[in-house]
Amino acid sequence: MSSKGTNMYQTLSLTEKDLVATLIINRPSKLNALNGQVLSELLQAFQTLEAAPAEARVRAAILTGAGEKAFVAGADIAEMAGLSAAQGYAFSAAGHRLGRLMEDVSFPIIAAVNGFALGGGCELALCADYIFAAEHAKFGQPETNLGLLPGFGGTQRLSRRIGLGRARELIYSGEPISASEALRIGLVNRVLPGAELLAQAEQHARRIAGQAPLAVASAKRAINRGFDADLATACELEATAFGALFASEDAHSGLTAFLAKQRATYQAR
């Protein structure tokens, strides 16, 4: 086992262990609310993880919040209250840059939602590949209560995750929903006891880390790029990615190990 951590961030904790990164948004006194600094540090953290050499790069990441009350309770209202229209746009644009990066990195990201995931918190979780939630978690887009709309991708990613009708209902009403309801409508993948959430997310992330990293990265890219394409174009993307993997050492190792009834070890090349 290998483990390392870094203290270079003021609002985040980042650790790496066994090719799995864990990022904890660490503003518990503010219920981990998103401000400009948190967005900037999350962007920097994911850029740093992605920039590592392929053989040393993490193969999965977990994103969660400090404490037991909140994943991210929303954007920092105190910071937003004095924004001009131009500054509001810039704040939204920063959230969108982070969301695109989370979707573009080569490794899957699991949001471990350990409490409130409201407004920007729900949107941040939606930028992850999928969501595991504690039983006491709450989800919602309450921006219309403030005279605003979701600004970090909620009007787009929420409808893609749960469908237009349900997304409209949550956004227009601003009402929060429980973890069990979020599971029922497909917003989250699993609901777990709060005490087991992080351990279960880590176990799942280690499972991903044991898979062929080039194949997982290629699958993530094909899913994301093909989702909004027509079926013929999306299937062509898949076929191209499928063929390209046959040139990798990992595919050769995986196929050879399978025929020998062994477990392959992948080197990301």
MOZI-V413506 format. One line per field, one symbol per residue. phi: phi as a letter, one per 30 degrees, with the letter a starting at -180 (. if undefined). Layout:
# MOZI-V413506
phi: ???
This chain:
# MOZI-V413506
phi: .bbabbcdcccbcbbbbhibcbccdcbddchhddbeddedddedddddddddeedcddcabccbcdicdbdbdkddddddecddeddddddddddddddddddcddcdccdcdcldbchedddddddddabcbdecdbblbddddcibbeccjddcdddddbjddddeeddddiddbdddddddcidccbcbeedceddddddddddddddddddddddddddddddcddddddddeddddedddddcddddddddddddhbcdcccia
